[in-house]
Amino acid sequence: MLLNENQEMIRLMARDFANSRLAPIAAEIDATAEFPEATVKEMGSLGFLGLMVPEEYGGVGADITSYALVVEEISRACGSHGLTLAAHNSLGCWPVATLGTEEQKKKFLPPAAAGESLLSFGLTEAGAGSDAGGTRTTAVRDGDDWVLNGTKMWITNSHYAGALIITAKTDMEAKGSAGISAFIVPTDTPGFTVEKKEDKLGMRASDTAPLTLEDVRIPNAYLLGKENEGFKYFMQTLDGGRISIAAVALGLAVGAFEVARDYSNERHQFGRSISSFQAIEFMIADMATQIEASRQLMYEACRLKDAGEPFGQMAAMAKLHSSETAMFVTDKAIQVLGGYGFTREYPVERMYRDAKLCTIGEGTSEIQRMVIGRHELKA
């Protein structure tokens, strides 16, 4: 796929920022698990936090391909920044921009696009992960208000969010995925609590925490979309989110590949560079091939979404292939570097740990195969 002038410009801008501002701090914030608030705000000043926000609400209104390019370039330098950016744009901004009323858009999108606060998405619960219809959080109508009670877990950006999209059961008699609605919940609402940040294997500087909602009262004006149609909305949101995770995974794979490729040319054993040995050459070839295949799947998912065509199956394919490519490439990168790859002197071990999340978030690899298979079997 050939990029147009605007897409190439935004890609280069993202790469320059990632190289100059993110790569130098990626190892440190991984070690400390400190959320990089300053550089996240810089992403806002560059427009990266408003990529999915229409221009009339202070955003960039970028096409999906441009958005994915930015996520890839940021993730190539730092997975934690990439995940923060992806969750804010695709899970937070997109539902409000697409489903929100004019009042909701004017209130929540401008500060999100400017980087004054992040937006987040609260779907997962202890009993509602892959089974997204298993939501137990409830929202009960009380006059002109809704009262929400429940818990959420694994919520990205939660401590730094100004508001979250929360899914809750509104029709208690409805079975399964029916009777679920979506709400915009400002994080300063009484009864809304963000719990302790999770201590994670990878993406350590990304903010992930459980939430508690105890008699959280919000006005009916914060209902997002139509009542009892929330399951459909968050399935649409997750389809777009899978493109985001594909981009994060692709960025991690590219970053690890570049380290391994350069190292293999510089490292000498038996009087020659290790890149001249067929075992290494074949690993580099396999890594490059898998990366290119992932990139083309992601670009096609972006093209379909930009064109307004059905893209759910292609997004699942892109997410599945890219996330498993990221695991494959980061593993091989460690192998190419040998003992150095197993230490924190080089970034490939961090990328390996970061990549694992991509096989889980926005639907596990197993769920992606179910989505793909069901599409094919309906054909």
C-alpha atoms as one frame of an Amber mdcrd trajectory, in Angstrom:
protein
   0.000   0.000   0.000   1.356   3.400  -1.001   0.934   6.136   1.578  -0.301
   9.530   0.491   1.590  12.714   1.321  -0.375  13.434   4.505   0.010   9.883
   5.774   3.739   9.880   5.153   4.084  13.265   6.870   2.266  12.157  10.023
   4.219   8.903  10.089   7.532  10.771   9.979   6.363  13.218  12.638   5.434
  10.327  14.914   8.743   8.565  14.267  10.776  11.703  15.022   8.891  12.210
  18.281   9.236   8.550  19.247  12.973   8.521  18.542  13.754  11.787  20.300
  11.369  11.730  23.262  10.212   8.165  23.917  13.061   5.800  23.099  15.403
   7.498  25.624  12.974   6.975  28.537  11.334   3.670  27.581  13.627   1.455
  29.676  13.419   3.711  32.726   9.628   3.946  32.841   9.396   0.202  32.281
  11.640  -0.373  35.310   9.803   2.110  37.536   6.297   1.437  36.116   5.792
   5.215  36.232   3.100   6.653  33.985   4.807   9.111  31.575   2.435  12.015
  32.117   4.702  14.661  30.572   5.271  12.865  27.270   1.617  11.829  27.059
   0.721  15.521  27.251   3.267  16.176  24.513   1.405  13.663  22.373  -1.656
  15.804  22.958   0.115  18.954  21.822   1.153  17.147  18.626  -2.444  16.159
  17.923  -1.897  12.451  18.517  -4.534  12.301  21.268  -7.093  13.839  18.920
  -6.536  11.614  15.910 -10.009  10.067  16.244 -11.691  13.360  17.171 -13.352
  15.458  14.418 -11.805  18.850  13.749 -14.880  20.737  14.978 -14.215  19.337
  18.468 -10.533  20.190  18.517  -9.190  17.017  16.971  -7.349  16.012  13.822
 -10.087  13.901  12.269  -7.471  11.630  10.700  -8.204   8.622   8.541  -7.722
   5.234  10.179  -4.548   4.474   8.238  -2.871   7.639   9.548  -3.978   6.764
  13.066  -2.559   3.226  12.796   0.733   4.590  11.452   1.109   6.849  14.485
   0.325   4.013  16.916   2.855   1.782  15.151   5.634   4.379  15.265   5.023
   5.225  18.923   4.920   1.530  19.878   8.134   0.865  17.955   9.902   2.991
  20.571   7.733   2.318  23.634   4.862  -0.107  23.968   3.462   1.625  27.050
   3.058   4.913  25.193   1.546   3.070  22.242  -1.046   1.340  24.396  -1.930
   4.573  26.185  -2.433   6.310  22.847  -4.410   3.447  21.326  -6.813   2.982
  24.239  -7.511   6.707  24.496  -8.246   7.114  20.795 -10.048   3.935  19.811
 -11.778   2.944  23.056 -12.381   6.381  24.543 -12.683   9.026  21.847 -14.167
   6.940  19.053 -17.381   5.880  20.862 -18.107   9.465  21.949 -17.328  10.880
  18.500 -19.476   8.245  16.786 -22.365   7.676  19.195 -22.432  10.802  21.331
 -24.936  13.621  21.288 -23.793  17.088  20.314 -23.692  18.070  23.993 -21.612
  15.006  24.879 -19.141  15.675  22.080 -18.718  19.334  23.050 -18.160  18.469
  26.698 -15.836  15.448  26.511 -13.941  15.542  23.206 -12.083  18.909  23.258
 -10.195  18.248  26.526  -9.458  14.710  25.373  -8.053  15.897  22.047  -5.913
  18.547  23.760  -4.431  16.062  26.205  -5.937  17.791  29.234  -7.327  14.419
  30.295  -7.628  10.953  28.797 -10.696   8.916  27.965 -11.050   5.272  28.824
 -13.336   2.275  28.326 -14.715   0.118  31.126 -15.983  -3.213  29.836 -14.062
  -6.061  31.458 -15.220  -7.583  34.736 -14.234 -10.677  36.689 -16.974 -12.595
  34.879 -17.052 -10.595  31.655 -13.837 -10.829  29.674 -14.014 -12.970  26.570
 -17.687 -13.389  27.491 -18.423  -9.686  27.104 -22.126 -10.331  27.523 -21.547
 -11.458  31.102 -21.678  -7.883  32.444 -22.813  -7.697  36.072 -22.431  -3.946
  36.642 -25.929  -2.471  36.853 -27.489   0.874  36.002 -30.903   1.557  37.531
 -33.067   4.483  36.436 -33.987   6.910  39.219 -35.973   9.856  37.894 -33.758
  11.766  35.464 -30.660   9.937  36.692 -28.997   6.550  36.473 -27.401   4.882
  39.501 -24.506   2.551  38.682 -23.066  -0.213  40.857 -20.376  -2.736  40.045
 -16.689  -3.339  39.441 -14.455  -3.302  36.379 -10.932  -4.620  35.894  -7.899
  -4.231  33.585  -8.991  -0.690  32.660  -6.345   1.246  30.719  -5.704   4.951
  31.483  -8.108   4.862  34.425  -6.118   7.027  36.876  -5.589   9.734  34.236
  -9.010   9.683  32.599 -11.465  12.546  32.832 -14.287  10.174  31.933 -14.853
   6.535  31.066 -17.291   4.713  28.834 -18.892   2.223  31.226 -21.047  -0.734
  30.200 -23.831  -1.746  32.560 -26.928  -3.919  32.610 -30.062  -1.769  32.327
 -32.659  -4.467  31.635 -32.293  -6.960  34.468 -34.716  -9.413  32.867 -32.833
  -9.608  29.561 -30.678 -12.662  29.008 -27.043 -12.796  27.919 -25.786  -9.822
  25.970 -29.210  -8.185  25.729 -30.202  -5.278  27.972 -26.741  -3.701  28.303
 -26.228   0.059  27.887 -23.230   2.367  27.651 -22.690   5.462  29.790 -20.166
   8.278  29.975 -19.057   8.500  33.599 -16.864  11.438  34.702 -14.194  10.150
  37.057 -14.908  12.832  39.675 -18.441  11.518  40.216 -19.042  10.567  43.884
 -18.867   6.825  44.418 -16.484   6.276  41.496 -13.133   4.883  42.678 -10.028
   3.919  40.724  -8.188   1.251  42.685  -4.458   0.470  42.929  -2.513   0.233
  39.684  -1.747  -3.312  38.527   1.849  -4.594  38.668   2.238  -6.127  35.223
   4.592  -8.312  33.215   4.795  -5.801  30.369   3.384  -2.431  29.280   4.448
  -1.477  32.773   4.260   2.297  32.348   0.751   2.088  30.922  -1.852   2.777
  33.600  -4.056  -0.258  34.285  -6.324  -0.551  37.309  -9.655  -1.916  38.539
 -12.644   0.361  39.153 -15.379   0.363  41.756 -18.763   2.029  41.209 -20.829
   2.411  44.367 -24.132   4.263  43.908 -22.584   6.371  41.154 -25.297   8.799
  40.052 -25.139  10.329  36.588 -27.772  12.211  34.550 -29.655  10.531  31.724
 -27.823  12.958  29.419 -24.734  10.755  29.890 -26.372   7.688  28.370 -24.281
   6.960  25.264 -26.401   5.953  22.308 -29.661   4.109  22.806 -30.695   2.300
  25.960 -30.142  -1.478  25.942 -27.997  -1.393  22.780 -24.646  -1.230  24.539
 -23.476  -4.693  23.503 -23.688  -3.736  19.838 -21.797  -0.521  20.563 -18.906
  -2.115  22.383 -18.593  -4.858  19.760 -18.204  -2.075  17.172 -15.703  -0.357
  19.456 -13.686  -3.556  19.874 -13.558  -4.084  16.101 -11.809  -0.731  15.788
  -9.718  -1.449  18.850  -8.348  -4.560  17.178  -6.807  -2.398  14.475  -5.195
  -0.404  17.279  -3.707  -3.487  18.920  -2.526  -4.730  15.531  -0.657  -1.419
  15.173   0.823  -1.665  18.678   1.970  -5.228  18.005   3.387  -4.314  14.608
   5.350  -1.459  16.152   6.830  -3.757  18.797   7.758  -6.305  16.130   9.434
  -3.687  13.944  11.353  -2.263  16.888  12.683  -5.672  17.914  13.466  -6.628
  14.325  15.538  -3.492  13.766  17.577  -4.153  16.906  18.204  -7.778  15.903
  19.058  -6.920  12.291  21.547  -4.217  13.275  23.090  -6.353  16.004  23.580
  -9.286  13.617  25.569  -7.065  11.283  27.727  -5.664  14.084  28.348  -8.829
  16.112  31.287 -10.946  14.965  31.960 -14.583  15.761  34.447 -16.958  14.098
  35.934 -14.015  12.247  32.776 -12.730  10.541  29.465 -11.062  11.312  26.811
 -13.417  12.595  24.459 -12.136   9.878  26.551 -14.122   7.410  25.530 -17.393
   9.038  22.524 -19.033   7.435  20.841 -19.724  10.784  20.725 -16.003  11.549
  19.918 -15.038   7.972  16.898 -17.353   7.974  15.624 -15.910  11.260  15.919
 -12.377   9.861  14.085 -13.483   6.714  11.238 -15.086   8.668  10.902 -12.044
  10.921  10.765  -9.645   7.974   8.203 -11.789   6.146   5.866 -12.040   9.118
   6.098  -8.285   9.719   5.217  -7.479   6.127   2.263  -9.883   6.160   0.956
  -8.262   9.351   1.380  -4.794   7.873  -0.664  -5.656   4.797  -3.479  -7.162
   6.878  -3.559  -4.042   9.039  -3.575  -1.717   6.031  -6.459  -3.647   4.489
  -8.477  -3.436   7.722  -7.813   0.312   7.763  -8.836   0.664   4.120 -12.124
  -1.131   4.695 -12.936   0.930   7.789 -12.093   4.204   6.041 -14.307   3.175
   3.121 -17.243   2.431   5.410 -17.204  -1.240   4.444 -17.498  -4.219   6.842
 -14.089  -4.640   8.429 -14.628  -6.788  11.533 -13.183  -9.984  10.116 -10.169
  -8.234   8.618  -9.550  -6.396  11.898  -9.598  -9.729  13.724  -7.167 -11.190
  11.170  -4.857  -8.192  11.500  -4.965  -8.309  15.281  -4.392 -12.069  15.428
  -1.549 -12.101  12.940   0.180  -8.975  14.242   0.029  -9.991  17.892   1.410
 -13.450  17.195   4.000 -11.930  14.859   5.083  -9.654  17.698   5.611 -12.672
  19.952   7.488 -14.537  17.214   9.723 -11.613  16.245  10.581 -10.526  19.782
  11.414 -14.130  20.675  13.691 -14.473  17.658  15.253 -11.085  18.382  16.280
 -12.324  21.817  17.719 -15.446  20.184  19.766 -13.392  17.722  21.199 -11.315
  20.561  21.863 -14.376  22.703  22.822 -13.517  26.271  22.521  -9.791  25.584
  18.931 -10.303  24.502  18.139 -11.821  27.881  19.353  -8.718  29.709  18.005
  -5.209  29.968  21.028  -3.800  28.197  19.019  -4.127  24.988  15.291  -3.367
  24.583  14.209  -6.680  23.054  13.391  -8.330  26.380  11.087  -5.411  27.211
   9.467  -5.652  23.797   8.977  -9.393  24.340   7.171  -8.733  27.618   5.114
  -5.914  26.099   4.101  -8.030  23.110   2.361 -10.645  25.234  -0.485  -8.279
  26.071  -1.304  -7.967  22.378  -2.363 -11.622  22.295  -4.830 -10.935  25.141
  -6.207  -7.376  24.978  -9.153  -6.515  22.689  -9.971 -10.215  22.563  -7.544
 -13.095  22.949  -6.032 -14.888  19.971  -8.562 -17.653  20.589 -11.459 -15.192
  20.364 -10.017 -13.759  17.135 -10.003 -17.237  15.622 -13.626 -17.666  16.645
 -14.549 -14.337  15.027 -12.686 -15.207  11.821 -14.068 -18.720  11.679 -17.656
 -17.597  12.166 -17.321 -15.065   9.362 -16.011 -17.753   7.035 -18.613 -20.332
   7.995 -21.420 -17.836   7.310 -20.085 -17.185   3.796
